[in-house]
Amino acid sequence: MKRQAFLVAFAFLISTQHVGAETINHAENYQTCMGLVREKPEKAFDMALNWKGYGGGEAAEHCIATALIAMKRYENGADRLERLADSSRRSKEFKAQLLAQSAQGWYLANQVDRARALLTTAIELDGTSAELYVDRAQMRSAQNSLHDALSDLNTALELDDMNVDALIFRGSIYRLTERFEEARNDIHRALALAPGNTEALLERGMLYRIEGKDAEARTDWMAVIEIDPYGDAAETARLNLERMDVNSGS
C-alpha cells in the first residue's frame, strides 16, 4: 500500500503581510503552491523559493520540500522536512506530522531504516495518531517485519476502528500469513466503510482467488481497473487477471 502523506497541506498560521508597496497573502500563496505540487512541482518549487524570500517562512519551506519530493528529489525533500520539524516552534503533534512526511520521502529514497526511525520519533511525539502507526507499519512491512507491522496496525485500529487504510493493510498481512478468515473480516469491514476502495477490492479479489472463486475475483479486479485505470491497484489487478487466464488456459 503506497501512501503519499508528503502531499498533504498543513494548517499553517499565516496571513497577509505588507512588504513595501506589495501586499502578500501568505495563506493564499500556500494553498496555491501546494495545489501546484502534484501537477506542476517544478513551478511550485520556483514559486516557493521566490515566496520564501518575501517572508513565506515555514509554509514556503514546506512547499519547497514537498515539491522536491514530487520532483523525485526524495533525499533533498525529506531532509528539508526533517530539518523543518526540528526547527519549528509549533506543537509536538505538528512536528510529528512533518516527521511523517519526511519519513515518506526517505522511504521513497529506499532509506527504510531512517524512515522507520523517524516514524518512531513521531509516535513518541504523538502517540494518539492512528495514521502514524499505519505509516510505520508500511516501513516494517517493507523490511519483512510482518509481526511488528501487524502490532502497529492493531494499535492504529484501537485508536481508530474505522481507519480504512489500517483495515486493508492488516487484511493484506493476514492473507500473506494465511490467516484467511481474519483477512476476509478486515476487507469486508473496509468495503463496508468505503465500497469503492480499489485497494480493498484488489485484496478481496485475491482472497476470492485463493478460495477458487475465479468469477468473483475477476469481477473485483475488473472493478478496480474501471474505477482507477491508471492507479497502482489497477496495474496489479491486470497482472492478476493475466496470471489467472494463463493458469486456466483461457
LUMFI-48877 format. One record per atom (N, C-alpha, C): residue in one letter; x, y, z negated. Coordinates in steps of 0.02 Angstrom, whole numbers, plus 50000, padded with zeros to 5 digits. Atoms other than C-alpha are relative to their C-alpha. Example, Ala and Ser with C-alpha at 12.3 -4.5 7.8 and 13.67 -1.06 7.14 Angstrom:
<sites>
A500454994150000 A506154977549610 A500455006050000 S499584994150003 S506844994749643 S499615005549963 
</sites>
This chain:
<sites>
M500424994050000 M500005000050000 M500445006250000 K499604993949995 K500765016450055 K499635005949972 R500304994150030 R500445032049956 R500415006150019 Q499654993949980 Q500875049850003 Q499835005749953 A500144994950051 A500755059649843 A500345006650015 F499624993849989 F502035072149906 F499625005050042 L500394995449959 L500725079650023 L499465003649961 V500544997050040 V499565084549881 V500185007149980 A499904993150022 A499385103149849 A499875000649925 F500074999150072 F499555108849668 F499635006549986 A500364994050021 A498575121849572 A500495004849967 F499534995150027 F499975134449552 F499635006449980 L500304993750023 L499535150149455 L500335005750037 I499704995049957 I499885162549593 I499475004850024 S500494994949982 S499075178549652 S500295004750052 T499784995049952 T499305194249755 T500575004349971 Q499434996050022 Q500925204249747 Q500125005450052 H499834994349956 H501385221249819 H500755000550006 V499284999349987 V503105221749899 V500105005850048 G499964993949959 G503435239349960 G499325001650027 A500644998349969 A502075243450084 A499604993850017 E500325006249980 E501665225050108 E499664996749940 T500365003850052 T500375215250009 T500044992650018 I499925007249988 I500725196649991 I499514996249955 N500465004250037 N499335184849939 N500334993149994 H499625006150008 H500365170549868 H499554993849999 A500465005750001 A498865159249837 A499804998150071 E500195001249930 E498335161050018 E500594997150039 N499405002649967 N500115158250078 N500114992649984 Y499895007050022 Y500235142149977 Y499514995350036 Q500505004249967 Q498615135050048 Q500164999350074 T499835000349929 T499145139550225 T500614995650011 C499385003849993 C500885132250201 C499884992549991 M500135007150012 M500265115850129 M499554997050055 G500425002449945 G498975114650267 G500424998450062 L499565001249943 L500405115250393 L500454993949990 V499515005350014 V501445101850307 V499864993650039 R500155006449968 R500535086950380 R500065000450077 E500034999649927 E500315093050560 E500625003450031 K499444996149972 K501745105550585 K500515001449944 P499564999050057 P503035102650447 P500575004850012 E499464995349985 E504405112450536 E499775007249991 K500284993350008 K503285127650542 K499875001549926 A500114999150072 A502815125150359 A500665001649965 F499344999050030 F504665124150314 F500245007250013 D499784993249984 D505085140350405 D499595005349963 M500444995350034 M503585149250331 M500195000449926 A499865000250072 A504015143650154 A500675003249984 L499344996950011 L505845148850169 L499945007750001 N500104992849995 N505325166250225 N499605002749941 W500444997950055 W503965167450094 W500384999949933 K499625000450062 K505155162049955 K500415006349989 G499624993850005 G506205177449994 G499585005949979 Y500464994750021 Y504675188049956 Y499634998349935 G500285001450066 G504335180949784 G499544994049997 G500445005949999 G503495164449829 G500104995249942 G499875003850060 G504315156049680 G499914992550006 E500085007350002 E503865138149632 E499544997550055 A500475002249949 A502425137349754 A500354999450068 A499625000249937 A503565141449902 A500494994249999 E499525005550005 E504865129149840 E499654993250007 H500385006349993 H503545115549827 H499834998750073 C500165000849929 C503025118550007 C500624998350040 I499385001749967 I504835118150064 I500164992649992 A499825007050015 A505135101449979 A499534995150034 T500465004749968 T503555093150043 T500075000250076 A499884999649928 A503895099650218 A500614995950020 L499405003949986 L505635091950212 L499844992550002 I500185007150001 I504895075050166 I499584998350061 A500415001249940 A503595076450304 A500425000050064 M499534999949944 M505055080150422 M500474994049998 K499595006150010 K505835063550362 K500705001549974 R499384998350036 R507225072650272 R499884998449926 Y500275002450063 Y506745062150124 Y500445001949939 E499564998750058 E508265064150011 E500015007449982 N499994992850013 N508325083050030 N499365002249965 G500644998150030 G506475084849992 G499914997249930 A500075003150066 A506495072649847 A500445003449948 D499544996750046 D508005081149769 D499735006949979 R500284993450016 R507175098249780 R499404999449953 L500565001050045 L505595091649699 L500234998149930 E499735002050065 E506605083649560 E500285006049963 R499724994050031 R507535099849528 R499465005049981 L500564995550016 L505905109649533 L499664997749935 A500305002650062 A505175098249399 A500445001649940 D499534998750055 D506745100749293 D500005007349979 S499964992850015 S506715119649306 S499335003249983 S500654997050010 S504845122649296 S499855001049926 R500214998650069 R504145130449138 R499284998049987 R500705002050006 R502435122949166 R499934994049954 S500145005350048 S501605109149065 S500364993650018 K499675006549987 K502365091849047 K499594995850049 E500425003749952 E500875084749142 E500145002450072 F499844997149934 F501265096449287 F500684997550024 K499345002549982 K503085091349284 K499974992650019 A500075007249984 A502565073049285 A499764999050071 Q500255000649932 Q501615075749447 Q500545001850051 L499444998349956 L503125084249526 L500494994150005 L499555005750000 L504205069449475 L499714994250040 A500325005349960 A502925057549551 A500085001350074 Q499904998349930 Q503045066849715 Q500734998950021 S499305001249986 S504935066449706 S500144992550008 A499915007249997 A504855047749674 A499774997150067 Q500235002349934 Q503845045249833 Q500525001650054 G499484998349952 G505205054249929 G500604995349996 W499455004750009 W506575043449854 W499824993050024 Y500245006549976 Y505535028049892 Y500054999750076 L499964999849928 L505415033250074 L500725000150025 A499295000049984 A507305035750072 A500334993349981 N499755006650020 N507475017550014 N500435000149937 Q499674999850065 Q508125022749844 Q499494998349946 V500565002250042 V506865012549748 V500185000349926 D499804999750071 D507865011649585 D499905007149973 R500074993150022 R507905030549574 R499265002049996 A500724998550000 A506065031749620 A499664997149938 R500315003250059 R505585019349484 R500195003649936 A499774996650060 A506645028249354 A499645006749991 L500354993650004 L505835044949395 L499284999049977 L500695001350020 L504105037449376 L499964997949927 T499985001650071 T504585030249208 T500055006449958 T499954993550034 T505095047849155 T499335003750004 A500654996749992 A503455054549225 A499484997249951 I500485003350046 I502465041849123 I500155001949928 E499824997750068 E503435046948967 E499725007049987 L500284993350006 L502845064749001 L499245000049997 D500735000249996 D501045059949039 D499784992850006 G500205007050001 G500515042548987 G499264998950011 T500725000649990 T498685046249022 T499804999950074 S500154999749929 S498825046849212 S500024993050031 A500035006649968 A498235030849296 A500425000050064 E499644999849937 E499005036649460 E500754998949992 L499295001050011 L500755036849387 L500164992649992 Y499895007250007 Y500585018549338 Y499924996450067 V500085003049934 V499945014249512 V500625001250042 D499404998449962 D501435023149588 D500604995849977 R499435004150023 R502675013949477 R499904992750018 A500145006849977 A501814997649519 A500234999050072 Q499775000449931 Q502205001449701 Q500754998850001 M499285000850001 M504055003049660 M500204993149974 R499845006550028 R504074987349554 R499834994450049 S500195004949950 S503164977549688 S500524999850056 A499494999749947 A504444983449817 A500634996449980 Q499425003550025 Q505774975649707 Q499834992849979 N500245006850015 N504774959349693 N499914998749925 S500165000850072 S504424962549508 S499255000149993 L500735000149997 L502624957249528 L499694999949930 H500275000250068 H502364953549343 H499985007049970 D499974993250027 D502914971149295 D499505004650038 A500494996049961 A501874978649437 A499304998649976 L500675001850025 L500354969149375 L499875003249932 S500074996850065 S500654975849200 S499815007350008 D500154993049987 D500654993649267 D499295000950026 L500684999549972 L499054990649365 L499474998649948 N500465001350056 N498204983349212 N499925006349957 T500034993950040 T498654999049116 T499625005550038 A500364995049960 A498045010149259 A499254998949996 L500725001450001 L496365001449257 L499705000549930 E500234998550068 E496245002749068 E499875007549993 L500084992850003 L496445021449091 L499435002450045 D500514998049951 D495265022349242 D499764993750035 D500245006349973 D494235006849280 D499665000750068 M500284998949933 M493575014849441 M500545002250049 N499454998149956 N495295017749517 N500054994950057 V500045004649943 V495085010149690 V500684997650021 D499325002049980 D496935010149733 D500274994649954 A499755005050048 A497345000549574 A499654993350010 L500375006349989 L495974987749608 L500254996450062 I499775003149938 I496554984649786 I500714997249991 F499305002050009 F498384983849736 F500034993849955 R500005005850044 R498024971849592 R499724993950035 G500275005549962 G496944961349706 G500514997050047 S499485002349955 S498384960249829 S500524995749962 I499515003950039 I499584954349692 I499694993449978 Y500335006250018 Y498314941649632 Y499994995150059 R499995004449940 R498204935049811 R500694997150010 L499325002349988 L500084933949827 L500224994949948 T499835004950053 T500184924349663 T499484994549994 E500495005449993 E498744913049715 E499484999849944 R500554999450048 R497524919349584 R499405002750038 F500474997949948 F496174919849715 F499335002549972 E500644997850029 E494624921549606 E500065007149973 E499894993350027 E495344936649516 E500105005150057 A499914995749942 A495874943749684 A499335002050030 R500674998649971 R494104942249752 R499615004849956 N500374995650046 N493384950549597 N500235007250008 D499754993149994 D494524965749615 D499825003150067 I500154997249934 I494254967749802 I499255001450007 H500724998849997 H492364966049784 H499825006349960 R500114993950039 R492394979449648 R500225006150038 A499754994349961 A493444990749758 A499535001850056 L500464998649944 L492254988849904 L499325002549976 A500624997350028 A490764992149792 A500075007549986 L499864993050014 L491585008649745 L500145004050064 A499804996749937 A492245012649920 A499884995250058 P500185005149949 P491335002250053 P500415000350064 G499634999549937 G492345008850200 G500755000149992 N499284999750012 N494065007450121 N500364994850042 T499685004649953 T495184999850254 T500484995149966 E499545004550036 E496464992750132 E499614994449966 A500415005150033 A495084983650037 A499714995150051 L500265004449948 L494314976950197 L500554995450027 L499435004149978 L496024971050254 L500134994349951 E499895005150051 E496274961850090 E499444994849998 R500555004950001 R494554954050093 R500054995350059 G499905004249942 G494904947850268 G500534994749988 M499475004850016 M496494939550205 M499734994549954 L500295005050045 L495524931050066 L499524995450038 Y500445004149959 Y494204925150190 Y500414995050041 R499575004349959 R495604918150300 R500274994249959 I499755005250045 I496324908550152 I499464994849987 E500575004450013 E494584901250121 E499784996250063 G500205003249938 G494464895950303 G499395003250031 K500584996449973 K493084908650339 K500255004850054 D499684995949948 D493834914750502 D499535005250029 A500484995249971 A492244923150567 A499945006149955 E500054994550047 E492104933650409 E500645004149999 A499364996449998 A493964937850414 A500045004450062 R499994996149938 R493804943450595 R499565006249994 T500464994350008 T492314954550552 T500325005549959 D499684994950042 D493284963350414 D500585003350036 W499424997149966 W494854965650518 W499795004450059 M500264995749946 M493874972350665 M499725006549973 A500274993950032 A493014984550547 A500575004749982 V499414995950017 V494734990650488 V500245003850061 I499764996949938 I495254994150667 I499525005350025 E500504995249978 E493625002950706 E500015006349957 I500024994350047 I493695014150552 I500605004550009 D499394996049994 D495505019650572 D500484996550047 P499625004049951 P496265012750733 P500755001350000 Y499294998449998 Y497955021350709 Y500344999449932 G499725000650067 G498215017750524 G500424993749991 D499595005950015 D499415005450445 D499584993849989 A500435005750012 A497984994250391 A499774997050066 A500225002549935 A497384993050571 A500554996150035 E499435003649970 E499114987950629 E500064992949971 T499975006650032 T499134973850502 T499414995750020 A500605003849980 A497364968850548 A500094997050070 R499885002549932 R497864967250732 R500484994049998 L499525005550005 L499354956350686 L499664993749972 N500365005750030 N498234945250578 N499534996850051 L500465002749949 L496974943450719 L500394996150052 E499595003549950 E498354938650841 E500234993349973 R499775006350029 R499044925550722 R499434995149994 M500575004450007 M497314918550689 M499804997050067 D500185002449933 D496954917250876 D500514994950026 V499485004749979 V498624908750909 V499914993349964 N500065006250040 N498354896250768 N499384996050017 S500625003449982 S496584892450826 S499994997850072 G499965001849929 G497134890551007 G499555004050044 S500454995849960 S496004904751068 S500385003450055 
</sites>
